[in-house]
């Protein structure tokens, strides 16, 4: 499975702390594509991919046959640059007939670029689109410094459907202090009644104040106060209830899908599978050897230096803790024997007695949906 990080955005949302830059040079996209091609060639030759040989590295990228292009905002890139990513992978021995090929898009880019751009994405093999809508309330979108408004989000969704994309994921945000319960409910209702049928997948995240974000500065000088926990809980419960009624499966804390449409790529992350990331700021993980590596978040360094990667070897204890943290985010949970082996003595019994863990028919233990909201506290008790 492969992740490609696109480090470009047309503007910065107030809550975002992901690495990205605003493109300001005419050849910036082309230089990025060239650097990305060099990295793909370097990594798939076995140099610095965290495995012993080029064959092992190709095995990692082909193990779960997914490609996810995220960012940043990948939809700022012209089709020629996206096509060059696939060319670089093919030249280096990767089968690009992916089971799941996801591209993240901004509604504004889709509307501005037009139907031809969306058709071009499909021609490249894209079969899943993740669109950052966040809200259908224009006042909130403006406050978040999103480039689109509600009508553009609806239009972009229609265009994706018209191009034949039958797997669309919509991102939403709750837990905003200025967002009323009614505003949140209306956003969910609008999501479920989009033209062309409700989205196959919905991801919903609670707004958090991330260090280095514009929102962090606003909070520091008193221009923003985080929403009370009770408000966030009410909005999360509203989300869970409405999506259950609409036929969605709540398969991960923040993710809901219609039957058969859970995200293959992201589910592999939560299962602890190996993945390879390309692009400035991208992370990789070699599960067999317990090696995590990442590219430093600097496009200048990425384009000019051959030494832009760092790595660490995880201890057995670190691997175990990550296994708990990732598995218990999901409805599938984790085998009871495995959880008991790597968690604190007696913690499983205490959490089970408190109703924070329940046993599934296959013997796995999971956090029940009505405790997902306090999952961080449950997991901290276990590790």
BALOBA-1460 file (C-alpha; in Angstrom, 3 decimals):
// residues 383
<rec num="1" residu="x" x="0.000" y="0.000" z="0.000"/>
<rec num="2" residu="x" x="1.292" y="3.406" z="-0.978"/>
<rec num="3" residu="x" x="0.682" y="6.897" z="0.326"/>
<rec num="4" residu="x" x="1.771" y="9.987" z="-1.625"/>
<rec num="5" residu="x" x="1.833" y="13.308" z="0.206"/>
<rec num="6" residu="x" x="1.123" y="16.400" z="-1.869"/>
<rec num="7" residu="x" x="2.548" y="19.409" z="0.034"/>
<rec num="8" residu="x" x="0.488" y="22.135" z="-1.634"/>
<rec num="9" residu="x" x="-2.636" y="24.086" z="-0.673"/>
<rec num="10" residu="x" x="-4.204" y="27.173" z="-2.217"/>
<rec num="11" residu="x" x="-4.932" y="28.458" z="1.293"/>
<rec num="12" residu="x" x="-4.606" y="27.214" z="4.871"/>
<rec num="13" residu="x" x="-7.559" y="26.126" z="6.987"/>
<rec num="14" residu="x" x="-7.359" y="27.535" z="10.500"/>
<rec num="15" residu="x" x="-7.267" y="24.099" z="12.172"/>
<rec num="16" residu="x" x="-4.721" y="22.349" z="9.950"/>
<rec num="17" residu="x" x="-1.217" y="21.340" z="11.058"/>
<rec num="18" residu="x" x="-0.346" y="19.049" z="8.120"/>
<rec num="19" residu="x" x="2.717" y="20.069" z="6.145"/>
<rec num="20" residu="x" x="1.839" y="22.099" z="3.067"/>
<rec num="21" residu="x" x="2.882" y="25.250" z="1.245"/>
<rec num="22" residu="x" x="1.125" y="27.665" z="-1.095"/>
<rec num="23" residu="x" x="2.540" y="27.222" z="-4.627"/>
<rec num="24" residu="x" x="3.921" y="30.478" z="-5.944"/>
<rec num="25" residu="x" x="6.331" y="29.503" z="-8.741"/>
<rec num="26" residu="x" x="5.313" y="28.578" z="-12.259"/>
<rec num="27" residu="x" x="7.249" y="25.316" z="-12.380"/>
<rec num="28" residu="x" x="6.651" y="24.255" z="-8.772"/>
<rec num="29" residu="x" x="4.400" y="21.309" z="-9.609"/>
<rec num="30" residu="x" x="6.793" y="19.995" z="-12.245"/>
<rec num="31" residu="x" x="9.775" y="20.215" z="-9.879"/>
<rec num="32" residu="x" x="7.784" y="18.356" z="-7.240"/>
<rec num="33" residu="x" x="6.876" y="15.641" z="-9.757"/>
<rec num="34" residu="x" x="10.532" y="15.235" z="-10.723"/>
<rec num="35" residu="x" x="11.615" y="14.957" z="-7.084"/>
<rec num="36" residu="x" x="8.834" y="12.478" z="-6.381"/>
<rec num="37" residu="x" x="9.958" y="10.361" z="-9.330"/>
<rec num="38" residu="x" x="13.529" y="10.376" z="-7.993"/>
<rec num="39" residu="x" x="12.378" y="9.259" z="-4.558"/>
<rec num="40" residu="x" x="10.235" y="6.467" z="-5.943"/>
<rec num="41" residu="x" x="13.178" y="5.211" z="-7.988"/>
<rec num="42" residu="x" x="15.532" y="5.453" z="-5.011"/>
<rec num="43" residu="x" x="13.203" y="3.708" z="-2.595"/>
<rec num="44" residu="x" x="12.173" y="0.922" z="-4.938"/>
<rec num="45" residu="x" x="15.816" y="0.196" z="-5.649"/>
<rec num="46" residu="x" x="15.984" y="-0.854" z="-1.992"/>
<rec num="47" residu="x" x="17.966" y="2.152" z="-0.773"/>
<rec num="48" residu="x" x="16.501" y="3.396" z="2.488"/>
<rec num="49" residu="x" x="13.055" y="1.813" z="2.184"/>
<rec num="50" residu="x" x="13.423" y="0.098" z="5.560"/>
<rec num="51" residu="x" x="13.727" y="-3.393" z="4.123"/>
<rec num="52" residu="x" x="16.623" y="-5.533" z="3.014"/>
<rec num="53" residu="x" x="16.145" y="-5.451" z="-0.730"/>
<rec num="54" residu="x" x="14.270" y="-3.903" z="-3.619"/>
<rec num="55" residu="x" x="12.168" y="-7.079" z="-3.873"/>
<rec num="56" residu="x" x="11.073" y="-6.705" z="-0.255"/>
<rec num="57" residu="x" x="10.223" y="-3.052" z="-0.817"/>
<rec num="58" residu="x" x="8.053" y="-3.924" z="-3.810"/>
<rec num="59" residu="x" x="6.414" y="-6.624" z="-1.703"/>
<rec num="60" residu="x" x="5.516" y="-3.942" z="0.852"/>
<rec num="61" residu="x" x="3.878" y="-1.633" z="-1.689"/>
<rec num="62" residu="x" x="2.028" y="-4.503" z="-3.359"/>
<rec num="63" residu="x" x="0.958" y="-6.363" z="-0.219"/>
<rec num="64" residu="x" x="-2.309" y="-4.448" z="0.025"/>
<rec num="65" residu="x" x="-2.930" y="-3.000" z="-3.380"/>
<rec num="66" residu="x" x="-3.976" y="0.548" z="-2.580"/>
<rec num="67" residu="x" x="-2.779" y="4.017" z="-3.525"/>
<rec num="68" residu="x" x="-3.826" y="7.037" z="-1.486"/>
<rec num="69" residu="x" x="-2.840" y="10.517" z="-2.656"/>
<rec num="70" residu="x" x="-3.388" y="12.970" z="0.180"/>
<rec num="71" residu="x" x="-2.076" y="16.206" z="1.504"/>
<rec num="72" residu="x" x="-2.195" y="19.105" z="1.462"/>
<rec num="73" residu="x" x="-4.618" y="19.326" z="-1.421"/>
<rec num="74" residu="x" x="-3.867" y="16.891" z="-4.264"/>
<rec num="75" residu="x" x="-6.587" y="18.435" z="-6.451"/>
<rec num="76" residu="x" x="-4.426" y="21.536" z="-6.927"/>
<rec num="77" residu="x" x="-2.186" y="19.381" z="-9.128"/>
<rec num="78" residu="x" x="-2.768" y="19.169" z="-12.878"/>
<rec num="79" residu="x" x="-3.626" y="15.740" z="-14.266"/>
<rec num="80" residu="x" x="-0.192" y="15.548" z="-15.882"/>
<rec num="81" residu="x" x="1.520" y="15.542" z="-12.481"/>
<rec num="82" residu="x" x="-0.818" y="12.900" z="-11.083"/>
<rec num="83" residu="x" x="-0.177" y="10.834" z="-14.194"/>
<rec num="84" residu="x" x="3.579" y="11.147" z="-13.660"/>
<rec num="85" residu="x" x="3.205" y="9.570" z="-10.213"/>
<rec num="86" residu="x" x="1.715" y="6.473" z="-11.811"/>
<rec num="87" residu="x" x="4.387" y="6.459" z="-14.509"/>
<rec num="88" residu="x" x="7.142" y="6.536" z="-11.883"/>
<rec num="89" residu="x" x="5.578" y="3.616" z="-10.032"/>
<rec num="90" residu="x" x="5.172" y="1.551" z="-13.217"/>
<rec num="91" residu="x" x="8.737" y="2.190" z="-14.348"/>
<rec num="92" residu="x" x="9.924" y="0.883" z="-10.992"/>
<rec num="93" residu="x" x="7.989" y="-2.350" z="-11.115"/>
<rec num="94" residu="x" x="4.747" y="-1.499" z="-9.307"/>
<rec num="95" residu="x" x="1.463" y="-2.833" z="-10.695"/>
<rec num="96" residu="x" x="-0.754" y="0.264" z="-10.794"/>
<rec num="97" residu="x" x="-4.026" y="-1.599" z="-11.263"/>
<rec num="98" residu="x" x="-4.963" y="-0.739" z="-7.684"/>
<rec num="99" residu="x" x="-7.852" y="-2.301" z="-5.804"/>
<rec num="100" residu="x" x="-8.486" y="1.094" z="-4.229"/>
<rec num="101" residu="x" x="-7.082" y="4.351" z="-5.630"/>
<rec num="102" residu="x" x="-8.097" y="7.353" z="-3.540"/>
<rec num="103" residu="x" x="-7.445" y="11.029" z="-4.205"/>
<rec num="104" residu="x" x="-8.326" y="13.798" z="-1.751"/>
<rec num="105" residu="x" x="-10.032" y="16.795" z="-3.333"/>
<rec num="106" residu="x" x="-11.247" y="20.253" z="-2.403"/>
<rec num="107" residu="x" x="-14.735" y="21.068" z="-3.778"/>
<rec num="108" residu="x" x="-13.512" y="24.418" z="-5.089"/>
<rec num="109" residu="x" x="-10.847" y="22.740" z="-7.251"/>
<rec num="110" residu="x" x="-13.364" y="20.338" z="-8.742"/>
<rec num="111" residu="x" x="-15.825" y="23.092" z="-9.647"/>
<rec num="112" residu="x" x="-13.126" y="25.410" z="-11.027"/>
<rec num="113" residu="x" x="-11.355" y="22.726" z="-13.072"/>
<rec num="114" residu="x" x="-14.574" y="21.345" z="-14.474"/>
<rec num="115" residu="x" x="-15.974" y="18.016" z="-15.557"/>
<rec num="116" residu="x" x="-12.994" y="17.285" z="-17.807"/>
<rec num="117" residu="x" x="-10.700" y="17.188" z="-14.771"/>
<rec num="118" residu="x" x="-12.939" y="14.730" z="-12.933"/>
<rec num="119" residu="x" x="-13.177" y="12.545" z="-16.030"/>
<rec num="120" residu="x" x="-9.396" y="12.670" z="-16.202"/>
<rec num="121" residu="x" x="-9.129" y="11.377" z="-12.638"/>
<rec num="122" residu="x" x="-11.289" y="8.410" z="-13.566"/>
<rec num="123" residu="x" x="-9.160" y="7.779" z="-16.657"/>
<rec num="124" residu="x" x="-6.081" y="7.615" z="-14.433"/>
<rec num="125" residu="x" x="-7.726" y="4.838" z="-12.440"/>
<rec num="126" residu="x" x="-9.070" y="6.802" z="-9.485"/>
<rec num="127" residu="x" x="-12.004" y="4.819" z="-8.085"/>
<rec num="128" residu="x" x="-12.452" y="6.531" z="-4.720"/>
<rec num="129" residu="x" x="-12.525" y="10.238" z="-3.880"/>
<rec num="130" residu="x" x="-12.267" y="11.773" z="-0.423"/>
<rec num="131" residu="x" x="-13.752" y="15.269" z="-0.445"/>
<rec num="132" residu="x" x="-13.165" y="17.741" z="2.369"/>
<rec num="133" residu="x" x="-16.586" y="19.306" z="2.854"/>
<rec num="134" residu="x" x="-16.357" y="19.860" z="6.660"/>
<rec num="135" residu="x" x="-19.715" y="21.675" z="6.874"/>
<rec num="136" residu="x" x="-22.714" y="22.776" z="4.835"/>
<rec num="137" residu="x" x="-22.995" y="26.004" z="6.821"/>
<rec num="138" residu="x" x="-21.429" y="28.900" z="4.916"/>
<rec num="139" residu="x" x="-20.669" y="30.952" z="8.039"/>
<rec num="140" residu="x" x="-18.662" y="28.058" z="9.487"/>
<rec num="141" residu="x" x="-16.890" y="27.393" z="6.207"/>
<rec num="142" residu="x" x="-15.830" y="31.026" z="6.012"/>
<rec num="143" residu="x" x="-14.646" y="30.962" z="9.627"/>
<rec num="144" residu="x" x="-12.565" y="27.831" z="8.904"/>
<rec num="145" residu="x" x="-11.043" y="29.622" z="5.893"/>
<rec num="146" residu="x" x="-12.293" y="26.960" z="3.501"/>
<rec num="147" residu="x" x="-12.168" y="27.916" z="-0.181"/>
<rec num="148" residu="x" x="-15.607" y="26.550" z="-1.014"/>
<rec num="149" residu="x" x="-19.149" y="27.256" z="0.099"/>
<rec num="150" residu="x" x="-22.005" y="24.799" z="0.571"/>
<rec num="151" residu="x" x="-23.298" y="25.155" z="-2.987"/>
<rec num="152" residu="x" x="-19.846" y="24.396" z="-4.415"/>
<rec num="153" residu="x" x="-19.640" y="21.249" z="-2.307"/>
<rec num="154" residu="x" x="-22.966" y="20.059" z="-3.700"/>
<rec num="155" residu="x" x="-21.922" y="20.890" z="-7.263"/>
<rec num="156" residu="x" x="-18.569" y="19.096" z="-6.866"/>
<rec num="157" residu="x" x="-20.345" y="16.020" z="-5.532"/>
<rec num="158" residu="x" x="-22.697" y="16.037" z="-8.544"/>
<rec num="159" residu="x" x="-19.702" y="16.245" z="-10.878"/>
<rec num="160" residu="x" x="-17.995" y="13.288" z="-9.231"/>
<rec num="161" residu="x" x="-21.155" y="11.224" z="-9.569"/>
<rec num="162" residu="x" x="-21.587" y="12.284" z="-13.204"/>
<rec num="163" residu="x" x="-18.078" y="11.049" z="-13.960"/>
<rec num="164" residu="x" x="-18.998" y="7.610" z="-12.651"/>
<rec num="165" residu="x" x="-17.286" y="7.670" z="-9.258"/>
<rec num="166" residu="x" x="-19.264" y="5.295" z="-7.075"/>
<rec num="167" residu="x" x="-17.150" y="5.467" z="-3.943"/>
<rec num="168" residu="x" x="-17.122" y="8.941" z="-2.409"/>
<rec num="169" residu="x" x="-16.032" y="9.778" z="1.115"/>
<rec num="170" residu="x" x="-17.105" y="13.074" z="2.681"/>
<rec num="171" residu="x" x="-15.168" y="14.655" z="5.556"/>
<rec num="172" residu="x" x="-17.077" y="16.545" z="8.261"/>
<rec num="173" residu="x" x="-16.023" y="18.392" z="11.419"/>
<rec num="174" residu="x" x="-17.944" y="18.621" z="14.701"/>
<rec num="175" residu="x" x="-17.126" y="20.016" z="18.135"/>
<rec num="176" residu="x" x="-16.812" y="23.638" z="17.030"/>
<rec num="177" residu="x" x="-17.779" y="25.932" z="19.876"/>
<rec num="178" residu="x" x="-19.789" y="28.265" z="17.611"/>
<rec num="179" residu="x" x="-21.651" y="25.377" z="15.946"/>
<rec num="180" residu="x" x="-25.094" y="24.739" z="17.423"/>
<rec num="181" residu="x" x="-26.685" y="21.321" z="17.619"/>
<rec num="182" residu="x" x="-29.155" y="22.375" z="14.920"/>
<rec num="183" residu="x" x="-26.344" y="23.485" z="12.584"/>
<rec num="184" residu="x" x="-24.644" y="20.116" z="13.005"/>
<rec num="185" residu="x" x="-27.842" y="18.157" z="12.421"/>
<rec num="186" residu="x" x="-28.531" y="20.120" z="9.232"/>
<rec num="187" residu="x" x="-25.030" y="19.380" z="7.938"/>
<rec num="188" residu="x" x="-25.554" y="15.651" z="8.489"/>
<rec num="189" residu="x" x="-28.993" y="15.795" z="6.844"/>
<rec num="190" residu="x" x="-27.544" y="17.613" z="3.819"/>
<rec num="191" residu="x" x="-24.779" y="15.038" z="3.539"/>
<rec num="192" residu="x" x="-27.318" y="12.223" z="3.486"/>
<rec num="193" residu="x" x="-29.451" y="13.876" z="0.790"/>
<rec num="194" residu="x" x="-26.765" y="14.844" z="-1.721"/>
<rec num="195" residu="x" x="-27.797" y="14.525" z="-5.382"/>
<rec num="196" residu="x" x="-26.788" y="11.189" z="-6.848"/>
<rec num="197" residu="x" x="-27.252" y="9.299" z="-3.603"/>
<rec num="198" residu="x" x="-25.717" y="9.457" z="-0.143"/>
<rec num="199" residu="x" x="-21.932" y="9.080" z="0.069"/>
<rec num="200" residu="x" x="-20.580" y="5.577" z="0.510"/>
<rec num="201" residu="x" x="-18.287" y="6.753" z="3.291"/>
<rec num="202" residu="x" x="-18.291" y="9.536" z="5.885"/>
<rec num="203" residu="x" x="-15.392" y="10.585" z="8.099"/>
<rec num="204" residu="x" x="-16.205" y="12.933" z="10.977"/>
<rec num="205" residu="x" x="-13.587" y="14.454" z="13.243"/>
<rec num="206" residu="x" x="-13.848" y="16.504" z="16.392"/>
<rec num="207" residu="x" x="-12.155" y="19.866" z="15.994"/>
<rec num="208" residu="x" x="-8.911" y="19.960" z="17.941"/>
<rec num="209" residu="x" x="-6.456" y="22.778" z="18.540"/>
<rec num="210" residu="x" x="-3.214" y="21.554" z="16.977"/>
<rec num="211" residu="x" x="0.115" y="23.203" z="17.843"/>
<rec num="212" residu="x" x="1.298" y="25.452" z="15.051"/>
<rec num="213" residu="x" x="-2.133" y="25.922" z="13.514"/>
<rec num="214" residu="x" x="-3.837" y="29.288" z="13.094"/>
<rec num="215" residu="x" x="-6.472" y="28.049" z="15.532"/>
<rec num="216" residu="x" x="-3.821" y="27.485" z="18.188"/>
<rec num="217" residu="x" x="-2.838" y="31.133" z="17.898"/>
<rec num="218" residu="x" x="-6.469" y="32.178" z="18.145"/>
<rec num="219" residu="x" x="-6.925" y="30.086" z="21.278"/>
<rec num="220" residu="x" x="-3.750" y="31.462" z="22.825"/>
<rec num="221" residu="x" x="-4.849" y="35.090" z="22.498"/>
<rec num="222" residu="x" x="-8.456" y="34.465" z="23.498"/>
<rec num="223" residu="x" x="-10.117" y="34.607" z="20.067"/>
<rec num="224" residu="x" x="-11.271" y="30.990" z="20.282"/>
<rec num="225" residu="x" x="-12.463" y="28.835" z="23.149"/>
<rec num="226" residu="x" x="-12.795" y="25.098" z="22.659"/>
<rec num="227" residu="x" x="-16.252" y="23.556" z="22.742"/>
<rec num="228" residu="x" x="-17.271" y="21.991" z="26.088"/>
<rec num="229" residu="x" x="-16.928" y="18.213" z="26.238"/>
<rec num="230" residu="x" x="-20.676" y="17.842" z="26.766"/>
<rec num="231" residu="x" x="-21.386" y="19.660" z="23.488"/>
<rec num="232" residu="x" x="-18.868" y="17.497" z="21.624"/>
<rec num="233" residu="x" x="-20.378" y="14.326" z="23.095"/>
<rec num="234" residu="x" x="-23.914" y="15.370" z="22.109"/>
<rec num="235" residu="x" x="-22.813" y="16.064" z="18.549"/>
<rec num="236" residu="x" x="-20.925" y="12.767" z="18.323"/>
<rec num="237" residu="x" x="-23.954" y="10.842" z="19.603"/>
<rec num="238" residu="x" x="-26.168" y="12.685" z="17.116"/>
<rec num="239" residu="x" x="-23.783" y="11.691" z="14.325"/>
<rec num="240" residu="x" x="-23.732" y="8.021" z="15.376"/>
<rec num="241" residu="x" x="-27.510" y="7.852" z="15.676"/>
<rec num="242" residu="x" x="-28.311" y="9.559" z="12.384"/>
<rec num="243" residu="x" x="-25.788" y="7.536" z="10.394"/>
<rec num="244" residu="x" x="-26.954" y="4.264" z="11.933"/>
<rec num="245" residu="x" x="-30.512" y="5.117" z="10.899"/>
<rec num="246" residu="x" x="-29.219" y="5.852" z="7.380"/>
<rec num="247" residu="x" x="-27.642" y="2.388" z="7.088"/>
<rec num="248" residu="x" x="-24.001" y="3.153" z="7.853"/>
<rec num="249" residu="x" x="-21.647" y="0.850" z="9.723"/>
<rec num="250" residu="x" x="-19.552" y="2.549" z="12.408"/>
<rec num="251" residu="x" x="-16.379" y="0.581" z="11.751"/>
<rec num="252" residu="x" x="-13.830" y="2.983" z="13.294"/>
<rec num="253" residu="x" x="-14.094" y="5.807" z="15.815"/>
<rec num="254" residu="x" x="-14.266" y="8.547" z="13.173"/>
<rec num="255" residu="x" x="-15.353" y="6.527" z="10.146"/>
<rec num="256" residu="x" x="-18.679" y="5.257" z="8.854"/>
<rec num="257" residu="x" x="-19.445" y="3.359" z="5.673"/>
<rec num="258" residu="x" x="-22.281" y="1.759" z="3.806"/>
<rec num="259" residu="x" x="-21.878" y="-2.049" z="3.774"/>
<rec num="260" residu="x" x="-18.865" y="-3.048" z="1.692"/>
<rec num="261" residu="x" x="-17.369" y="0.449" z="1.503"/>
<rec num="262" residu="x" x="-15.026" y="0.659" z="4.478"/>
<rec num="263" residu="x" x="-11.715" y="2.226" z="3.444"/>
<rec num="264" residu="x" x="-9.303" y="-0.544" z="2.464"/>
<rec num="265" residu="x" x="-6.234" y="1.690" z="2.728"/>
<rec num="266" residu="x" x="-6.989" y="3.234" z="6.123"/>
<rec num="267" residu="x" x="-8.202" y="-0.078" z="7.536"/>
<rec num="268" residu="x" x="-4.780" y="-1.505" z="6.759"/>
<rec num="269" residu="x" x="-3.172" y="1.240" z="8.868"/>
<rec num="270" residu="x" x="-5.349" y="0.278" z="11.831"/>
<rec num="271" residu="x" x="-4.452" y="-3.386" z="11.320"/>
<rec num="272" residu="x" x="-0.743" y="-2.582" z="11.667"/>
<rec num="273" residu="x" x="0.176" y="-3.444" z="8.070"/>
<rec num="274" residu="x" x="3.274" y="-2.185" z="6.289"/>
<rec num="275" residu="x" x="2.952" y="0.896" z="4.105"/>
<rec num="276" residu="x" x="5.258" y="3.076" z="2.044"/>
<rec num="277" residu="x" x="4.942" y="6.855" z="1.913"/>
<rec num="278" residu="x" x="6.418" y="9.133" z="-0.732"/>
<rec num="279" residu="x" x="6.663" y="12.921" z="-0.699"/>
<rec num="280" residu="x" x="7.850" y="15.527" z="1.835"/>
<rec num="281" residu="x" x="6.461" y="14.780" z="5.295"/>
<rec num="282" residu="x" x="5.237" y="11.284" z="4.334"/>
<rec num="283" residu="x" x="5.642" y="8.367" z="6.757"/>
<rec num="284" residu="x" x="6.355" y="4.694" z="6.107"/>
<rec num="285" residu="x" x="6.175" y="1.587" z="8.284"/>
<rec num="286" residu="x" x="7.854" y="-1.784" z="7.910"/>
<rec num="287" residu="x" x="5.781" y="-4.070" z="10.141"/>
<rec num="288" residu="x" x="8.049" y="-7.085" z="9.681"/>
<rec num="289" residu="x" x="11.101" y="-5.294" z="11.085"/>
<rec num="290" residu="x" x="9.357" y="-2.742" z="13.327"/>
<rec num="291" residu="x" x="10.853" y="0.210" z="11.445"/>
<rec num="292" residu="x" x="9.118" y="3.563" z="11.126"/>
<rec num="293" residu="x" x="10.614" y="6.102" z="8.721"/>
<rec num="294" residu="x" x="9.585" y="9.500" z="7.457"/>
<rec num="295" residu="x" x="10.593" y="12.241" z="5.077"/>
<rec num="296" residu="x" x="11.368" y="15.575" z="6.646"/>
<rec num="297" residu="x" x="8.687" y="18.199" z="6.067"/>
<rec num="298" residu="x" x="10.574" y="20.495" z="3.720"/>
<rec num="299" residu="x" x="9.858" y="20.627" z="0.014"/>
<rec num="300" residu="x" x="13.075" y="22.529" z="-0.609"/>
<rec num="301" residu="x" x="15.141" y="19.838" z="1.089"/>
<rec num="302" residu="x" x="13.105" y="17.143" z="-0.646"/>
<rec num="303" residu="x" x="13.827" y="18.590" z="-4.084"/>
<rec num="304" residu="x" x="17.510" y="19.379" z="-3.584"/>
<rec num="305" residu="x" x="18.918" y="16.828" z="-1.137"/>
<rec num="306" residu="x" x="19.324" y="13.064" z="-1.246"/>
<rec num="307" residu="x" x="19.336" y="12.968" z="2.547"/>
<rec num="308" residu="x" x="15.803" y="13.897" z="3.593"/>
<rec num="309" residu="x" x="14.700" y="10.778" z="5.491"/>
<rec num="310" residu="x" x="14.809" y="9.744" z="9.128"/>
<rec num="311" residu="x" x="13.917" y="6.463" z="10.840"/>
<rec num="312" residu="x" x="13.522" y="4.680" z="14.144"/>
<rec num="313" residu="x" x="13.357" y="1.032" z="15.191"/>
<rec num="314" residu="x" x="10.451" y="0.400" z="17.522"/>
<rec num="315" residu="x" x="10.863" y="-1.688" z="20.638"/>
<rec num="316" residu="x" x="8.624" y="-4.692" z="21.269"/>
<rec num="317" residu="x" x="6.774" y="-2.625" z="23.878"/>
<rec num="318" residu="x" x="6.206" y="0.246" z="21.437"/>
<rec num="319" residu="x" x="4.857" y="-2.141" z="18.805"/>
<rec num="320" residu="x" x="2.496" y="-3.606" z="21.411"/>
<rec num="321" residu="x" x="1.222" y="-0.204" z="22.512"/>
<rec num="322" residu="x" x="0.568" y="0.844" z="18.925"/>
<rec num="323" residu="x" x="-1.233" y="-2.424" z="18.303"/>
<rec num="324" residu="x" x="-3.608" y="-1.649" z="21.182"/>
<rec num="325" residu="x" x="-4.115" y="1.994" z="20.189"/>
<rec num="326" residu="x" x="-4.879" y="1.208" z="16.558"/>
<rec num="327" residu="x" x="-6.946" y="-1.966" z="16.971"/>
<rec num="328" residu="x" x="-9.195" y="-0.529" z="19.657"/>
<rec num="329" residu="x" x="-10.128" y="2.351" z="17.363"/>
<rec num="330" residu="x" x="-12.049" y="-0.180" z="15.301"/>
<rec num="331" residu="x" x="-15.255" y="-2.163" z="15.671"/>
<rec num="332" residu="x" x="-13.240" y="-5.334" z="14.993"/>
<rec num="333" residu="x" x="-11.195" y="-4.910" z="18.147"/>
<rec num="334" residu="x" x="-8.270" y="-7.136" z="19.086"/>
<rec num="335" residu="x" x="-7.943" y="-10.804" z="20.137"/>
<rec num="336" residu="x" x="-8.424" y="-11.066" z="23.910"/>
<rec num="337" residu="x" x="-5.300" y="-13.175" z="24.457"/>
<rec num="338" residu="x" x="-3.183" y="-10.651" z="22.574"/>
<rec num="339" residu="x" x="-4.635" y="-7.716" z="24.496"/>
<rec num="340" residu="x" x="-4.014" y="-9.420" z="27.843"/>
<rec num="341" residu="x" x="-0.433" y="-10.179" z="26.844"/>
<rec num="342" residu="x" x="0.503" y="-6.585" z="26.006"/>
<rec num="343" residu="x" x="-1.681" y="-4.556" z="28.392"/>
<rec num="344" residu="x" x="-1.221" y="-3.704" z="32.064"/>
<rec num="345" residu="x" x="-1.883" y="-6.546" z="34.519"/>
<rec num="346" residu="x" x="-5.555" y="-6.588" z="35.484"/>
<rec num="347" residu="x" x="-6.478" y="-3.729" z="33.134"/>
<rec num="348" residu="x" x="-8.546" y="-5.883" z="30.776"/>
<rec num="349" residu="x" x="-10.685" y="-7.194" z="33.617"/>
<rec num="350" residu="x" x="-11.176" y="-3.709" z="35.068"/>
<rec num="351" residu="x" x="-12.186" y="-2.224" z="31.725"/>
<rec num="352" residu="x" x="-14.498" y="-5.162" z="30.984"/>
<rec num="353" residu="x" x="-16.206" y="-4.876" z="34.375"/>
<rec num="354" residu="x" x="-16.744" y="-1.138" z="33.751"/>
<rec num="355" residu="x" x="-18.364" y="-1.843" z="30.387"/>
<rec num="356" residu="x" x="-15.522" y="-0.181" z="28.480"/>
<rec num="357" residu="x" x="-14.639" y="-3.447" z="26.708"/>
<rec num="358" residu="x" x="-17.054" y="-6.002" z="25.292"/>
<rec num="359" residu="x" x="-16.417" y="-9.433" z="23.821"/>
<rec num="360" residu="x" x="-17.327" y="-10.135" z="20.196"/>
<rec num="361" residu="x" x="-18.549" y="-13.556" z="18.976"/>
<rec num="362" residu="x" x="-15.093" y="-14.292" z="17.515"/>
<rec num="363" residu="x" x="-13.435" y="-13.720" z="20.903"/>
<rec num="364" residu="x" x="-12.038" y="-10.274" z="20.150"/>
<rec num="365" residu="x" x="-12.456" y="-7.453" z="22.627"/>
<rec num="366" residu="x" x="-13.569" y="-4.017" z="21.462"/>
<rec num="367" residu="x" x="-14.623" y="-0.685" z="22.878"/>
<rec num="368" residu="x" x="-18.425" y="-0.491" z="22.460"/>
<rec num="369" residu="x" x="-19.758" y="2.310" z="20.298"/>
<rec num="370" residu="x" x="-21.295" y="4.109" z="23.276"/>
<rec num="371" residu="x" x="-17.786" y="4.379" z="24.780"/>
<rec num="372" residu="x" x="-15.940" y="5.328" z="21.583"/>
<rec num="373" residu="x" x="-16.038" y="8.977" z="22.648"/>
<rec num="374" residu="x" x="-13.887" y="8.160" z="25.719"/>
<rec num="375" residu="x" x="-11.644" y="5.715" z="23.862"/>
<rec num="376" residu="x" x="-8.474" y="7.656" z="24.656"/>
<rec num="377" residu="x" x="-9.128" y="7.268" z="28.378"/>
<rec num="378" residu="x" x="-9.898" y="3.554" z="27.984"/>
<rec num="379" residu="x" x="-6.757" y="2.911" z="25.970"/>
<rec num="380" residu="x" x="-4.587" y="4.872" z="28.425"/>
<rec num="381" residu="x" x="-5.800" y="2.567" z="31.215"/>
<rec num="382" residu="x" x="-4.734" y="-0.467" z="29.190"/>
<rec num="383" residu="x" x="-1.246" y="0.712" z="28.302"/>
